[in-house]
């Protein structure tokens, strides 16, 4: 696709960090820029350097893609809203004396571990600066993890809570909204 | 012109570049550069994510084709993009008029 090794190197470096379709689109533009400068200078080396200079370094391009990434935005949104939903559930569990519920220790530990892994995945996605695919995978895993945690908590409350209590009025809608928003957003994001 | 100076205006500029007809990413950047007399010349690689964001927002629509053996993504303004561009224009004109009025040269007050 590229006519000069420098261009090919630049594209290979971008391919390690960005989605294939984005790299394909950039490759077309970079090739056209290279041809423009080649027509001006007649020197492939100079034309390749000028084209890369006009496009921007790998780090600059990657940073621009990460800034605009819907996956990163989703990770930041889930990170920002997570403590609020968590606090609402915390208040609900305390009010319902959840420690007295007949839930096996293994289930409790599994829930805690899933929660910890989910938060770690969100932090990883929000801080990732090098590999788009890694950020995408981390956000996807965290989104699915949060859906599972929300659903489990809703089932637990429905089956085990003795009576309705006021913190549920915040926690249940918050979880339902998060599940629905994530399920609505995920297919669109996955399709791109 | 520095990229930071464009903060908040890049979307309108990209939409305006597509007003005349469909363009691919590099051509959008070239159109923007030409329309501003070379004063706005962004690193081309940073234009693509902005175009993708506008596409996700439904303001432009992209389609793939093959040109000279290479896959090329071309963008066109959607109806929603046209309306957004009109809004950007009106907002900018109002803002520019206000700033021009505020920064306009005034005579120095006399002291005697």
Interface residues (C-beta under 8 A of the other chain):
Chain A: X1 X21 X22 X24 X25 X26 X27 X28 X29 X30 X31 X32 X33 X54 X55 X56 X60 X61 X64 X65 X67 X68 X69 X70 X192
Chain B: X24 X25 X26 X29 X43 X44 X45 X46 X48 X49 X50 X52 X53 X56 X67 X70 X71 X72 X73
